[in-house]
Amino acid sequence: MSIATEIVSMKTSQEVTKDSFISIVDSLEKDYHSKQQGFIDTELLYNEENREWTMIQHWASMEELKAASDKMFQDEGAAPFIKALDVASVKMSILPQIKKWG
């Protein structure tokens, strides 16, 4: 089994500020993702120019990533995150890690 990486690019609704979205993601990571089996870490990136966020997550396996993703939409704690998104902007890639340096 190899580590699975999920890369999600997204924009938020116009009314969601940068600081409020960081706070929403902070809660999501502390209260949901970090408690899921197989979770390794999350990195959040922001492109000021086009207001696009990128979230990179690493999971111990593809199966654990998919299980956590499926459960997330039923979790009340994830609702503020989902509500903050411009759903039409969300693009997701899930890829197996081939090699790592560093």
C-alpha positions in Angstrom: 0.0 0.0 0.0 1.2 3.5 -0.8 0.3 6.8 0.8 -2.6 8.5 -0.9 -2.6 12.3 -1.7 -5.7 14.3 -2.2 -5.4 17.7 -3.8 -8.4 19.9 -3.8 -8.6 23.4 -5.4 -11.5 25.5 -4.5 -12.9 29.0 -4.1 -15.1 30.2 -1.3 -18.4 32.1 -1.5 -17.9 35.8 -1.9 -18.9 36.6 1.6 -16.3 34.3 3.2 -13.2 36.1 4.2 -9.7 34.7 4.1 -9.4 34.7 7.9 -12.8 33.1 8.4 -12.0 30.3 5.9 -8.7 29.6 7.7 -10.6 29.3 10.9 -13.2 27.0 9.3 -10.5 24.7 7.9 -8.7 24.8 11.3 -11.8 23.4 13.0 -12.3 20.9 10.2 -8.8 19.6 10.7 -8.9 19.5 14.5 -12.4 18.1 14.8 -12.8 15.9 11.8 -9.8 14.9 9.7 -7.3 14.5 12.5 -9.6 11.9 14.1 -10.0 9.8 11.0 -8.1 6.5 10.6 -5.2 6.8 8.2 -5.0 10.6 8.3 -1.4 12.0 8.1 -1.5 15.7 7.5 -3.1 18.6 5.7 -1.6 21.7 4.0 -3.6 24.7 3.0 -2.4 27.1 0.3 -3.9 30.3 -1.0 -3.4 32.2 -4.3 -4.3 35.9 -3.6 -4.4 36.7 -7.3 -7.3 34.5 -8.2 -8.7 33.8 -4.6 -8.2 30.1 -5.1 -7.4 27.8 -2.2 -5.6 24.5 -2.5 -5.8 21.8 0.2 -3.3 18.9 0.1 -3.9 15.9 2.3 -1.9 12.8 2.9 -3.5 9.5 4.0 -2.0 6.1 4.9 -4.1 4.5 2.2 -6.5 5.2 -0.6 -9.2 3.2 1.2 -8.9 5.3 4.4 -9.0 8.5 2.4 -12.1 7.5 0.5 -13.8 6.3 3.8 -13.1 9.7 5.5 -14.3 11.6 2.4 -17.5 9.7 2.3 -18.2 10.2 6.0 -17.4 13.9 5.9 -20.6 14.9 4.1 -22.6 13.3 7.0 -20.6 15.0 9.7 -22.1 18.1 11.3 -18.7 19.5 12.0 -17.9 19.6 8.3 -21.0 21.6 7.5 -19.4 25.1 7.9 -16.6 24.0 5.5 -19.0 22.7 2.8 -21.3 25.8 3.2 -18.3 28.2 2.7 -17.4 26.7 -0.7 -18.3 27.9 -4.2 -19.3 24.3 -5.1 -18.9 24.9 -8.8 -15.2 25.8 -8.3 -14.2 22.6 -6.5 -11.7 20.3 -8.4 -10.3 17.2 -6.7 -7.5 14.8 -7.6 -6.6 11.6 -5.6 -3.3 10.1 -6.4 -1.1 7.3 -5.1 2.4 8.4 -4.0 5.1 7.0 -6.2 8.2 8.3 -4.6 9.2 10.9 -2.0 12.4 13.0 -1.6 13.5 15.0 1.4 
